[in-house]
Amino acid sequence: MARHNRIVLLGPPGSGKGTQGAILAQNMGVHEISAGDLLRTEVKTGSNLGKEIAECINAGHLVSTDLIVRLMTQAFLAPENENGFISDGFPRSIEQAEIFEKVQQQTEFTGKKVDLVLLIDVPDSYILERILGRFQCPSCGTFYHDKFKPTKVAGVCDICGGKEFAKRADDTEETVVSRLRVYREATAPLIPYYEKQGLLVRVDGTGSIDAVSEKIKEIVGY
Ligand code: AMP
């Protein structure tokens, strides 16, 4: 049993939350719950709500607190997440954290409160290169990076052999600038917020994927 089972990943866009969250979740035998993925799933349905969400995502703005708290809380309490979860991208503001704090005081969350907030620390100078170089195989969902994690054979997915790749619509220079501003203004205040609660641990996210995941392993203790 790991020392921590309910973990929030915090960090700027491009810090590796998705990559490290997936590795961590697999090693701990729990699911990574990505706020961005839940929203992108709604966008794909083409619903009116999906269209509103897409506008926010493509502008690099946050979607409404009510919506994201509802989606994430539902996922945290789903039977398949009974033994723990990794939350990637939620909470993303003090307002979300305060509402989530109240939600966690409800009886359904007894024994299921977040027990670690892991801040993946990466200086701004890394972020643009990391985000602009990333791409995904839409068939199996595997993420790659032109420089840091290329496919083994050029143009072929290592996992499923797919030959078509896609980039996220919001991984453009213009949107990244806006996402970074939102991170600094809305999300970074969560660092002192969770520090005061004694939940925050920092990990240096500038090394290779393996080096960072080793450091996280030591912290989480699995
Ligand atoms: P991500 O996949 O975490 O980079 O998130 C992509 C986009 O989804 C963000 O830029 C926001 O527009 C939206 N989003 C993700 N998480 C949240 C959240 N906790 N609150 C509000 N909007 C979010």
Residues whose N, C-alpha, C, O or C-beta is under 5 A from the ligand:
A	BS01	AMP	A35 G36 D37 L39 C56 I57 G60 H61 L62 V63 I68 G89 F90 P91 R92 R179
